[in-house]
Amino acid sequence: ASHGFAVAAFLKEANESGLQIDLRYRNSTDAVAAMTRGESDLAGFHVPIGEFESQSADRYGRWLDAKAHRLIHLAVRTQGLFVNPGNPLGIKGLNDLSRPDVRFVNRQVGSGTRMLLELMLPSQRIAPSMINGYENTEFTHSAVAAFIASGMADVGFGVQTAAERFKLDFIPLVRERYFFAVNADALEQAHMRQLVSVLRSPGFRDVVNQLPGYDATDTGKILSLSEAFG
């Protein structure tokens, strides 16, 4: 799996139900690639809703096969900018990242969140080289938020939950769907049916809905690639 607050919540629910899961933290692209090589049963990745969806989905399409794979919908979540309380620099959107007085902290190369940011920047005519701190990287949303909260940067990009946990202000920019990719054949196995049952349980949905910026309306829904992306 890749990093994510809903993934952490799922692991807790799964363990409490007696389902044993061996978790390996990888970025989204590595997670999907590993699943297709048979190194894992599930791979977590996320795709934005709206204008950047097709470009983002295409990046995972090199590994995912319409016949061999299915997607399990985990949640919809909100990504945006983390800024210090009260937003002292008056940051409003991505175009402010190129300001010389703004220090940025990024996610690592290969992470789905960094990939999303790199899809969005051209719409603001911003190149990575224009952003102060673009090569300063952290490996989780929480680490980015902690970096800003400690005063080492002014802005980062990530999920709303992390911003709120570190008492930062949050500027929402995009909603995205978080999926587990899985081999279609594996869905018939007993442990996978149990996993889907946990995802669809009212208790788990309540937990996800309580995460700031998360929506569990379709949690546990199984989709083909064409159903997910058209």
N, C-alpha and C positions, 0 to 999 in steps of 0.2 A: 504494500500500500504506500501511498504518499502521505505527507503530513496533513492533518486536518482535525478540527475540533469535533466534527461529527464522527470521524473515524475513531477518535479516542472514546467518545461516548458509546459508540457501537461495541468496541472491545470490552468495555466495562459491562454492558448488558449481556454480551455473548458469554463472558466468563461466568457471570451470575447464573446463566441458564445452563451451564455445564459444557458449553461448546469451547473446546480448546483451539486457540488460534495462535500461530507462530507469526509474529509481526516483524517485517523488515522495512525499515524506513528508506525509501528511495524517492527521487523526484518523479514527477508524473510520467515523463517520457521513458525513464529507465524502468519504472514500475510496469508500464504496458508492454514494453519490449520483453521484460523478464517473464511476464505471464504467457506471452505467445511462444516463448522458448520452453515452456513447461516448468519453469523454476518456481512458480507460485500459482495458486488457484484464483486469486483475485488481484486486481490492480486498480488503485484509485487514481482518477484523473478528473479534470474539470474543464468545462467548455463555456464560454460566455454566451449569454442570450443577446441576440441582436446582430449588429452589423459585423462583428468580428467572429461570429459563430462558425461560418463555413471555413475561414482560413485556419481557425484553431482546430476544428474537427479534422481537417485535411492532414494536419501534422501527426495525428494519431492514426490516420487511415493507412499509413505505410505498414502498420503492424496488425491492425484489426481487419478481420475478414467477415463479410456479411453472412456467410453460411456457417462459419465455425464459431463465431463469438456472439454473445449477447451482452447487454448493459443492464445493470441493476441501478435504478435511480436511488441515490442516497439522500440528497437534499438540494435545495436552491440556497445559495448564500450570496452575500453582498461584499464586493471588493471596492476599495477606495483608498484615499490618502489618510495616513495617520499624521496628526500635527499636535503640537503641544497645547495644553489646556488654554482656552481663550484664543487660540490661533494668533499668537502675537505677531507673526509675519504676514498676516492677511492672505494666506494661501487659499485660492479658490478652485484651482484645477490643475491639470497636467501642464498647462502653459507656464505656470509659475516655477516648474522644476528647473527651467533654464536660467532663472535669475541668479546672479553671482552671489547674492547674500543668503541663498538657500542651500543647506547641506542635506544631501539625500543619502539614504541607506537602502541598498537593493537586496533582492534575493539571489541565491546562487544560480549560476548557469545551468540550464536544464529544468529548472523548476517551472511548473505550469503558471505560477503567478508572474514570474519574470517574462515568460513567453507571451502572456497576455499583455503586459505592459509594453513589450516591444512591438506588438501588433497595434497598440493604441497611439504610440508616440508619433508616427508619421502623420496622423490626422491633425496634429498640432504643429506640424513642421518642426519637430524637435528631433535631433540626432542624439544618441547616447553621449557623444563627446561633448555636448553642450551642458550636460548635467554634472554639477559638482558633487562628487562622491558616488558616481554610478558604479564604480568598481569596488566599492565597499559592500561586502555581502554578508548576509546571515542566512542560516539554514531553516529557520521556521518563522511563521508569522509572529509568534511571541517574542522571538529574539529580536526581530525588527522593532517591535513595539518597545522592548526593554532598552534598546540602543537609543531610541528617541527619548524615552522617559529619563534616561541617565544623563541627557544633555549632549550626547555625542553626535547627534544629527537633528535636523529640524523636521524632516518629512520622510515617510516611507509609504509603501504600497502593499496592502494586504487585506485580510478579512476583518470585518467590524468587531467580531468577538475579541480578537487580540487587542484592538485599540481600547475597548471598554475595560478589559481586565487590567490594563496598565494606566487607566484613568486619562487616556488621551482623547482629544477630539477627533471626530471621524467625518470625512467628506465622501459620501457615496458616489461612485462613478459607474459601476456596472454590476449586474446580477449575472450569476453563472450557475450552471447545473453541475453537480458533483456526482460522478458515476463510479461504480465498480464494474470493470470489464471482467468477463468470465467466459470460459469455454462453454458452449451450449450443451454439450454432452454432460458436463459436470453438474448441471442443474438437476439432473435426475438422481444424483447421489444423495444418500440420507443426510450427511453432514451439511450439504449445501441447501437442502430443503429446510433444515433446522435453522441455518443462517438466515434464509429469506424470511422464515417465520419470526425471528427476532426483529428483523428490520421492519416488518409489518405490524408489530405489536403496538398497542396504544401507549404502553409505557415508554417505549423507545421514541415514538413520535413526539410525545410530550417533552422528553428530554431535549430533542433536537429543536423543537419550537421555542424552548426557553433559551437557546443560545442566541445572543444578539445578532441580528442580520440573517438568521437561518429560517427556512420554511420547509416543513416536512409533509406538505400536502400529498406529494406523489412518492413518498419514501417506500421502498420495497417493490415498486413497479418494475417489471421486466420488459425490456424493449429490444427490438432488433435495431441494427444500425440505421436502417431506413426510417423506422418509426421515430428514432431519436433525432435524426438530422435531415430527414426528407430526401 
